[in-house]
Amino acid sequence: MKTQLLDVAIIGGGPAGLNAALVLGRARKHVAVIDEGRPRNAVTRKTHGFVTRDGISPGEFRWIAKEEIGSYPSVSFVPDTAVSIAGTDGHFHIATAQGATFASKKLLFAVGMKDRPLDIPGLAEVYGKSAFVCPYCDGWELRDEPLVVINKGAELMHFAPLISGWTNRFTICTNGPDELTDAEREELRRHRVPVFESPIRHIDSNDGIVRQVVLEDGTAIPCRGIFFKPDLVPGSDLPRAIGCQFSETGTVVVDAFGKTNVPGIYSAGDAASRLHQAIAAASMGAFAAAAINNELNMEAWQRNG
Ligand SMILES: Cc1cc2nc3c(=O)[nH]c(=O)nc-3n(C[C@H](O)[C@H](O)[C@H](O)COP(=O)(O)OP(=O)(O)OC[C@H]3O[C@@H](n4cnc5c(N)ncnc54)[C@H](O)[C@@H]3O)c2cc1C
């Protein structure tokens, strides 16, 4: 197979990679979006909070994006997995699982994040249907409903006040030791929030809608929805393999324009941010695309001057 020459290889075709492709296509750059099509939000039926697209399904979002980007002939879509990346700024080489190869001047990792397997029996059945991770995304639909929050420790003390903006009918399951201080326990008591430490035995549901959370000590907590803390890992090992620096939370370290510590390599979206929202990912993709385009134009300007 012949190696394709690109200005920019974008690895990942979610909101971040797609918006970057749109900006770069309009800037007349040769771009391939290599995407294996396994986004974290594939479990959801609707995406909320993206103005003009509130409530759209993740699949339809991608379909519309590809239609729009299709107007820019220098952008191509490659439904494949990038499996190796080598080289340096101006001369990156990308190989895919199906044997395609690309030579690219710049790289954008828009690979998202992945959930580790969910270890609570019954959680996979309700994830994305009545169990969620982000109240900004799915809190409105569950407003004033009885909820179970599965979380513990310092993060719980951030989440409890947050979720109270959507409902005050929530129960906390720490699924083991609560990891709270006495002062934190007292704070939750003052707010009349029940806290259960017994491990979760299973989650009862019907067609994706949770009915109750059942604990090892026999307690059954009826509820209409769940918010839990996901356990995330990077969407791909490739950024680490080529030397990108990572934060403690597993995101690629970038500057305000998505530039990593490796010259010529950028990252955008969930892969490089703690704010996991589609519009934020798309915005990061646009910023990174503008910075990459600027770098490419400056290099060409200096070469030709
Ligand atoms: C249950 C759930 C509900 C959500 N609801 C909302 C909501 O209502 N509103 C909202 O704004 N946000 C929501 N989000 C968050 C939102 O989905 C993400 O913030 C957004 O999708 C991030 O976009 P991204 O482009 O960074 O990554 P993603 O959308 O995850 O896309 C990354 C892509 O890169 C691909 N990829 C990874 N590695 C490779 C490789 N080596 N080669 C090729 N392709 C690769 C993946 O397969 C994937 O297609 C939700 C998330 C979850 C989990």
Ligand as a Chemical Component Dictionary entry (heavy atoms), coordinates in Angstrom:
data_LIG
# 
_chem_comp.id                   LIG 
_chem_comp.type                 NON-POLYMER 
_chem_comp.pdbx_formal_charge   0 
_chem_comp.three_letter_code    LIG 
# 
loop_
_chem_comp_atom.comp_id 
_chem_comp_atom.atom_id 
_chem_comp_atom.alt_atom_id 
_chem_comp_atom.type_symbol 
_chem_comp_atom.charge 
_chem_comp_atom.model_Cartn_x 
_chem_comp_atom.model_Cartn_y 
_chem_comp_atom.model_Cartn_z 
_chem_comp_atom.pdbx_ordinal 
LIG C1  C1  C 0 -22.064 8.040  29.518 1  
LIG C2  C2  C 0 -21.557 9.343  28.967 2  
LIG C3  C3  C 0 -22.446 10.364 28.696 3  
LIG C4  C4  C 0 -21.987 11.581 28.213 4  
LIG N1  N1  N 0 -22.888 12.559 27.963 5  
LIG C5  C5  C 0 -22.469 13.744 27.501 6  
LIG C6  C6  C 0 -23.391 14.789 27.255 7  
LIG O1  O1  O 0 -24.603 14.623 27.414 8  
LIG N2  N2  N 0 -22.899 15.989 26.844 9  
LIG C7  C7  C 0 -21.558 16.198 26.659 10 
LIG O2  O2  O 0 -21.175 17.304 26.281 11 
LIG N3  N3  N 0 -20.669 15.210 26.891 12 
LIG C8  C8  C 0 -21.078 13.995 27.305 13 
LIG N4  N4  N 0 -20.176 13.018 27.557 14 
LIG C9  C9  C 0 -18.751 13.304 27.358 15 
LIG C10 C10 C 0 -18.405 13.323 25.866 16 
LIG O3  O3  O 0 -18.836 12.124 25.281 17 
LIG C11 C11 C 0 -16.895 13.501 25.692 18 
LIG O4  O4  O 0 -16.473 14.643 26.406 19 
LIG C12 C12 C 0 -16.525 13.659 24.218 20 
LIG O5  O5  O 0 -16.984 12.592 23.444 21 
LIG C13 C13 C 0 -15.011 13.771 24.093 22 
LIG O6  O6  O 0 -14.687 13.901 22.756 23 
LIG P1  P1  P 0 -13.247 13.445 22.230 24 
LIG O7  O7  O 0 -13.233 13.785 20.783 25 
LIG O8  O8  O 0 -12.187 14.001 23.087 26 
LIG O9  O9  O 0 -13.197 11.861 22.459 27 
LIG P2  P2  P 0 -14.166 10.692 21.974 28 
LIG O10 O10 O 0 -15.501 11.207 21.611 29 
LIG O11 O11 O 0 -14.088 9.647  23.023 30 
LIG O12 O12 O 0 -13.481 10.160 20.640 31 
LIG C14 C14 C 0 -12.205 9.574  20.638 32 
LIG C15 C15 C 0 -12.116 8.681  19.421 33 
LIG O13 O13 O 0 -10.743 8.282  19.227 34 
LIG C16 C16 C 0 -10.750 6.929  18.807 35 
LIG N5  N5  N 0 -9.409  6.351  19.025 36 
LIG C17 C17 C 0 -8.738  6.175  20.200 37 
LIG N6  N6  N 0 -7.537  5.621  19.949 38 
LIG C18 C18 C 0 -7.445  5.443  18.600 39 
LIG C19 C19 C 0 -6.448  4.911  17.735 40 
LIG N7  N7  N 0 -5.283  4.444  18.223 41 
LIG N8  N8  N 0 -6.699  4.876  16.420 42 
LIG C20 C20 C 0 -7.870  5.342  15.909 43 
LIG N9  N9  N 0 -8.863  5.865  16.683 44 
LIG C21 C21 C 0 -8.631  5.909  18.012 45 
LIG C22 C22 C 0 -11.845 6.294  19.669 46 
LIG O14 O14 O 0 -12.266 5.051  19.158 47 
LIG C23 C23 C 0 -12.924 7.379  19.550 48 
LIG O15 O15 O 0 -13.727 7.204  18.414 49 
LIG C24 C24 C 0 -20.610 11.781 28.005 50 
LIG C25 C25 C 0 -19.701 10.745 28.256 51 
LIG C26 C26 C 0 -20.167 9.534  28.733 52 
LIG C27 C27 C 0 -19.185 8.439  29.004 53 
# 
loop_
_chem_comp_bond.comp_id 
_chem_comp_bond.atom_id_1 
_chem_comp_bond.atom_id_2 
_chem_comp_bond.value_order 
_chem_comp_bond.pdbx_ordinal 
LIG C1  C2  SING 1  
LIG C2  C3  SING 2  
LIG C2  C26 DOUB 3  
LIG C3  C4  DOUB 4  
LIG C4  N1  SING 5  
LIG C4  C24 SING 6  
LIG N1  C5  DOUB 7  
LIG C5  C6  SING 8  
LIG C5  C8  SING 9  
LIG C6  O1  DOUB 10 
LIG C6  N2  SING 11 
LIG N2  C7  SING 12 
LIG C7  O2  DOUB 13 
LIG C7  N3  SING 14 
LIG N3  C8  DOUB 15 
LIG C8  N4  SING 16 
LIG N4  C9  SING 17 
LIG N4  C24 SING 18 
LIG C9  C10 SING 19 
LIG C10 O3  SING 20 
LIG C10 C11 SING 21 
LIG C11 O4  SING 22 
LIG C11 C12 SING 23 
LIG C12 O5  SING 24 
LIG C12 C13 SING 25 
LIG C13 O6  SING 26 
LIG O6  P1  SING 27 
LIG P1  O7  DOUB 28 
LIG P1  O8  SING 29 
LIG P1  O9  SING 30 
LIG O9  P2  SING 31 
LIG P2  O10 DOUB 32 
LIG P2  O11 SING 33 
LIG P2  O12 SING 34 
LIG O12 C14 SING 35 
LIG C14 C15 SING 36 
LIG C15 O13 SING 37 
LIG C15 C23 SING 38 
LIG O13 C16 SING 39 
LIG C16 N5  SING 40 
LIG C16 C22 SING 41 
LIG N5  C17 SING 42 
LIG N5  C21 SING 43 
LIG C17 N6  DOUB 44 
LIG N6  C18 SING 45 
LIG C18 C19 SING 46 
LIG C18 C21 DOUB 47 
LIG C19 N7  SING 48 
LIG C19 N8  DOUB 49 
LIG N8  C20 SING 50 
LIG C20 N9  DOUB 51 
LIG N9  C21 SING 52 
LIG C22 O14 SING 53 
LIG C22 C23 SING 54 
LIG C23 O15 SING 55 
LIG C24 C25 DOUB 56 
LIG C25 C26 SING 57 
LIG C26 C27 SING 58 
# 
